Amino acid sequence: MTDLRTSLVLVDEVQELDRSRASHDQQSDQLKYFMDHVPATFVLTGINVENCGFFTGHRGHQLARRFTPLKASPSNYSTIAQRQEWAMLIEGFELALRLHAHKPGSLLPLADYLFGRTGGYIVSLSHLIREAAIKAILTGTERIDKQLLDSVELDHAATEEEEAAAQRLANPKTRKRGKH
């Protein structure tokens, strides 16, 4: 990695390092070795990392001294700047699409819809667009539109949030109480 001048190392799913096994010590030691010997920025990601045991014990405490935790949260959509950021995110996903009949920019008018379906979570947006792209390829349409996006089943968390939002809209009494 040093010879190749690696400047960024991404390690995902660090919560999967099993603290109950002896191999965890080896994994921790290997990670620390790379961090000490590779002149790169290391970014570790995971779910509930601060509570999964990753930073416990002697080796965990050594790792904890090497990281600054950053909490990821869903995108907001209240201000013009936040809507512009969401649009840029959609553009980024759209640029990665390799569908023959898909016109770049055709997802931008669906920004409100995409935010509503995904709750602003990037992973849910990624899942939605990826699944729609797969369907577009399998059906031969080679493009994504709202009708195709409607046919994609969302991840479990996004589905629950979407149902809760629909219930709030359908029940005006609940909506009024939420504003007070």
N, C-alpha and C positions, 0 to 999 in steps of 0.2 A: 504494500500500500504506500510505503514511503517512496519507493522507486517510481511508482506511478503518479506520485504527487497528489494523492488523494487528499481532498480538502474538507470533505464532509462525509461522515459515517452515520447512517440512520439505522437504529436498532429498534424494531417494532416488537410489541407483545412481550415486554420485559416482565410483566406479571406472570408469565409462564415459566420463569426460572423457578424451579421447585426447591424451596428452602428446606424441605424435609429430606432431601437426598444429598448424599456426599458429593454428587456431581455438581451441585450448586456452588460449592466452594471452588471447584475447578473453573466453572463458568465465570464466577465473579473474578477470580484471579486472572483469567484470560482477558476479560474485559478491561480490568485495571492495567494489564500489561500493554494492551493496544493503546489505551489512553496515555500511558507514560511514554510510549515509543513511536507513536504515529502523530506527526504534527498536523492534526486535523481537528475540526469541530465535531464533537460527538453529540448526537441528539437521540435520546432514548424515549420511547413512547410506550404507553400502556394504560390499562384501565385500572383505576384505583391503586396506583403504584405505591402511594404513601401508606396504604393499609394492607398491602398484600405480603408483607414480610421482606420485600426487596432490600429495605434499608435497616433490617434488624441484624443483631449479632455483630461480631467483630468485623467481618468483611462487609456487611451491610452498612455499618457506620463509616467505613472507609469510602464506600461508594457514595454515601449521602453527602460527604464533604466535597464531592466532585461535581455535583449537579445543582442547578437552580430550577426548582419546580415551576412550571407554567401550567395553569389550568386552562383547558380548552372549553369554550362554551359555544352554543349555537350562534349563528349570525343574528344580528338585529336587523330590523327592517323599518324602523320608525323615522329616521331622518333621511334627507336626500343623499348624504354621504354614505350611509349604510346601504341604501338601495343601489347606489352606484357600485359599491364593493360587491354586493350580491350579483349585480349584472356582470361585473368583471369575472367573478367566479364561474358564472354560467358560460361566459365567452370562453374561458379556459377549458372547460369540459367540452364545449362544442368544437373547439379547435382540434381536440384529440380524436374526434369522430372521423372515421374513414368510411362513411356511407356514400355511395355513388350519387344518390338522388337527394341528399340532404343539403339544403342551402344554408351556408353560414349566416348566422344572425337570426335564423327563424325561431330559436328558442328564447331570444330576448323579450319578445312580446308576451311570453309566458312566465316572466319573472315572478309576478304576483302569485300565479298558480303554483309554480315550483316552490316558492317559499311556503305557501299554505300547505302543500302536501308534505313537505319535509320538515317543517318547523324550524328551518334555518340550519339544520344539521348537515354538514358537508358529507358525512358518510351516507346519510339517507339520500341526499341529492346524487351522489356518485352511484349508489345502488339503483336509483330510479332511472338515471340516464343510461347506465350500463345495461340494465335489463331491457330497456326500450330499444337500445341498439341491437341487442341480440335478437329480439323479436323482429326488428326491421330487416335483419339479415335473413332470418329463417322464413319470413313471409315473402321476401323478395322485394319489399317496398323500398328498402335502402334509404329510408328517411324517418325522422321522428317528428310527430305532430301531437297535438293535445289528445286526440282520440287514442293514439297508441300509448301515450303516457297514462291515460285513464285506465288502460287495460293492465298496467303493471301493478302487481301486488307489492305493497310497501313492506319494509322490514317491520318487525313486531312493534318496536317502540314508536315508530312513526305512525303506524296504524292506530295505536292506542291514542296518541295525541290528536290525530286527525278526527277520530270518533268523538273525543272529548270536545274539540273545537266545534264540531257539527252540532253536538248537543247544546252547547252554550248558545249558539246562534238560533237553534230551534226553540229554546226556552227563554223568552224575554225576561222572566222573573229572575232567573239565574244571572243573566247578563247584567241586570240593574243592580243586583246585590254585589256583584264583583266590582262595580265601579265605586262603591262607597268605602 
